[in-house]
Amino acid sequence: MKHRLYICSVGIFFCLATIASPCKSEPVEPKDNLIKDNLSSLQKENDLLRLQIDILNSRLQNYKQETASVKAKDTSTVEITHGNLAYLYAQKGDLEAAIREYLEELKNNPNDSDAHYNLGCLYAKQGKFTEAVQEFEAVLVKKPDDKEACFNLAVIYSKNLKDTKKAEEYQKKFMENNGKKK
């Protein structure tokens, strides 16, 4: 199963609301019950997050074992396992491990455009924009109509590499491909 990563994390799209203080000059005293409820809610959320981390760690361990087993038996499916393992590492936040796994996958299958795309996203997240550009351009060699690769290239050239001409070129490609499927 193939997965695609995205440069922007979900957290970027959230904004914090500011709470205006009351017009009166009197201090507002917190209610003990409200604090206890908030603390209880935060503890439950923390427990849920710990459970999700445990599940991800368990899946990661299973993929490691599966990778070792597959390598011993048949190398024809190793690239899929490396891609899945890389995706899990990326979701866990271990970008270096994810990059290593995508590079392994590309050794086995250099034409895997999803691996190139995801590697481009990981490099962009690390601020390695030259490497990210190389990976997104590798996607376009295999899939010239890949609108997500075009979009990411337009953004990187515009915001990070300050190359307006290239940014406009990829923005135009993105707009042309926007009505097409990946």
N, C-alpha and C positions, 0 to 999 in steps of 0.2 A: 504494500500500500504506500503510495507516494503522498508526501505532505509538503506544503509550501509555508515558508516562514514569511513574516512581514517585518519591514524595517522598524516601523513605529510600534511601540508597545501600547497596549490598551490604555495604560495610565496617562499617556500624553493627551488623550482626548477628554479626560475629565478635568474639570476646573473646580477649584475650591470656592465655596460660597463664603462671602464675608458676612459676618453677623454684626449688625449695627448695635451699639450699646443703647440702652434706653435713654430717652431725652432727659429724664430726671437725673440729678447729680448724685442720687443715693446709690450706693453699691448694691448689686444684685447678689443675693446669697443663694448658693446652690442648695438644692434639696437633697437630703441624704438618700432618699429612696431613688431619686433619679440617678445619682452617682452609682448606687448599688446595681440598678438595672443596667446602666451602661457598662459597668465592670463585668457583670454577668454576661452580657451580650458579647463583649470583647473576649472573654474567656472561652465562650462557645465558638466564636469565630477562630480564635487561636487554635482550639482543639481540632476544628475542621481543617484548617490549614496544615497542621501537623499530620493529620490523617492523609491529606492529599500528597504531602511530601513523602510519607511512608509508601503510599501507593506508587508514586513515580520512582522511588528508589527500588521498590520491588520489581517494577517493570524493567527498569534499567538492568538490574541483576539478571532477570530472565533473558533479556536480549543479549547480555554478555555471554551467558551460558549457551544460548542458541547460536550465537556467532561462532563460538569455539567448536560447537558440535557440527555446524554446517561446514566450517573450514575443513574439518577432519573428513567429512563425507563427500561434499560436492561444492566446487567453487563456482558453479554457475548461478547460484542464488545468493552468494555472499554480498554482492553490491546492494541488493534489496535490504538485507539485514543491516549493513553499514548505514544505509540511508535512514532506516527506522531508528537505529541506535543514535545516529547524529541528531535526528529530530527530538528524541527524548532528552539528550544532553542539552540541546538548545532550549527546550521548554523548562528544564531544570535551572537554566542560567549558566551552565558551564560551556561558554562559547568556544574556548580553546579545544575542549574534547569534541565538541560538535564539528569544528573545523577539521580536526584530525580524521574523524570518521567520514566526513564528506570527501576529503582528499583520498582516503582509502577507497571509497566507492568509485571515485573518478579514475583511480588506477585500474579498477576492474571494468569500468564502463565509461570511457571518456566522452561518450555521446549523451550522457544522462543530463538533459537540460534542466530537470528539476534540481539535481545536485548542484549544478552551476548557479542556478537562481538562488537557492538557499545559501550557498557559500557567499554569493554577492551580498545577500541580506546580512549575514553574520559579519562580513568584513565592514559593511557600512555601519553596523551597530558599534564596531570597535573603532570607527573613525579611519579605517584603512580604505580610503575612497578610490585610490588608484587600483587596488586589487579588486574592489567591488565592481568598478567599471569593467575590468577585464572579464569578470565572471558574467555580468549581465550581457556584455557583448558576445560572449560565447553562447549564451542562450539564443541571441538573435541570429547567430550563424545557423543554428539548428531549427529555430522557430522564428522566422522574420516578423511574424505577426503577433508576437507575444507582447500584449499591451502593458502588462505589469513590469516587464523588463524595460520597456520604453519609458514608462512613467518614472521608474526609479532612476534611470539614467538622466532623464530631464531634471529631476530634483537634485541629484548629486552634482551635475554640471552647473546648475543654477546656484544652489545654495552653498556648496562646499568647494567646488573647483573653480567657481567664478568664470566659467567659459560660456558666455551668453550664446554664441553661435551654435555650439554643440547642444546646449540646453534647448534652444529653439528647434533644432533638427529633430531631437528625440520627442519633444512636445508635439511637433507636427506628426511624427510617426504614431505617437500615442493617439492623437485625435483621429487619424486615418483608421487605426485599428480598433478604436473604441467600440464600434458597432459589431466587430467580429468576435468570434469565440477564440479562446486561447489557442 
